[in-house]
Amino acid sequence: METKERKKRTQIKDQDRGIYDIKNEFKYKSKSEKGLTEEIVTQISKEKGEPEWMLEIRKASVKKFYELDNPTWAPNLDEVNIDDITTYIRPDADLVGDWGEVPEDIKNTFDMLGIPEAEREKNLSGVGAQYDSEVVYHSIQQELLDQGVVYTDFETGVREYPDLVKQYFMKCISNADHKYAALHYAVWSGGSFVYVPKGVKVDVPLQSYFRLNAPGAGQFEHTLIIIDEGAYCHFIEGCSAPKYNVVNVHAGAVELFVNKGATLRYSTIENWSRNMYNLNTKRCIVEEDGKIEWVSGSFGSKVSCLYPMSILKGANAKSEFTGITFAGAGQYLDTGTKVIHSAPNTSSTVNSKSISKDGGVAIYRGLVKMTKNAKGSKSTVSCESLMLDQESRSDTIPVIDIATQDVDLGHEAKIGRIDDEVIFYLMSRGISEAEAKSMVVRGFAEPIAKELPLEYAVEMNNLINLELEGTIG
């Protein structure tokens, strides 16, 4: 990314995040009142021209939101006051398939984030770009359309593929799962709908990028992906927002369905601003011989609660999770993954890394559950934490629930600090102390970076450099 534009800072609260903190003038076609009521969700549904069944889900979810409390085990969420949040903002832009038709200020933002360039260079086979509450640009290569691949915004999916959407919608995540899942289903807007037919391989990734520009607002996109029997898809999700002095909320939902013998790779790079509460929910159901691959990079946000879940429903189903979080001053990142082994001979691998500095808190919270039907299943969990100072905190909170003896499960956790001898050795070779420490951190993160396409690995390394800038040495 364009590091030349960044000024060096010594205080994280003053950190210049370069292009990620660029704010456009707050313009919109319409927006809801602050808060959450049946009247507000009715307005959202009416603007979208939704069927009655969707409105009923929204209304039921409003009721469920007020019935549920904040989780007692999670970071403190008292600062999230729904009465201060604008849940729906329709930007001053329509959905188009040509970047030239996107309003100039919005297009410039996505240009600086590198989205159109990646599409032009054919690193992506389809692109969706959401700005505030609505998708403003969407495209897919013709050869995928010719093979029956569907990739569109979720609102269009509801309208044009109602039977398919109703078959899968809310089957992974329900509005009763937790308070912010209920909030999501009450006010969802935007997101992606993907269907890959039997045997089709989408090797060049699809990408949806979610940009929240408005202050004091929430983003609640819904992603629904169905990978049919024997098919393959790589889907990339990118997220960012500029910093404001008010609370912003992200409570999206990702429902993934991997059918028999299919594979889905779901990669995420999140770079929310330090006023964001990231309360996202992601879940995947994997059928017989299917495989889900999660690759996750979590940067930014004031508080994150994010635990992608794999439900291994069919025999020989597999899950791989590779993730990294970076918590700086004032950040509490409570992340991890959950795996439910509910069929014979299933397998899962978890490789989680976290970095904390300047008093940041990085928590790994995970679950591996082996049901009585999971005979012959295997799971390996590895958690590594790197603390860059004495003030930071890193905890590992694994839960292992085994209901059958015929399983193979291993868990390993390591927490440590940068080795002074390593730094001394690098400095003896003429490398500055700050750069030596940066090299160690980048090396620690390298196993995650290599799982990403090149341009996204570069972005992740740039984000790490940005986090380290002016705060080490």
Buried (B, 14 or more C-beta within 10 A) or exposed (E): BEEEEBEEBEEBEEBBBBBBBBEBEBBBEEBBEBBBBEEBBBBBBEBBEBBEEBBEBBBBBBEBBEEBEBEEEBBEBEEBEBEEBBBBBBBBBEBBEEBEEBBEBBBEBBBBBBBBEBBEEEBBBBBBBBBBBBBBBBBBBEEBEEBEBBBBBBBBBBBEBBEBBBEBBBEBBEBBBBBBBBBBBBBBBBBBBBBBBBEBEBEBBBBBBBBBBBBBBBBBBBBBBBBBBBBBBBBBBBBBBBBBEEBBBBBBBBBBBBBBBBBBBBBBBBBBBBBBBBBBBBBBBBBBBBBBBBBBBBBBBBBBBBBBBBBBBBBBBBBBBBBBBBBBBBBBBBBBBBBBBBBBBBBBBBBBBBBBBBBBBBBBBBBBBBBEBBBBBBBBBBBBBBBBBEEBBBBBBBEEEBEBEEBEBEBEBEBEEBEEEBBEEBBEEEBEEBBBBBBBBBEBBEEBBEBBBEBBBBBBBBBBBBBBBBBBE
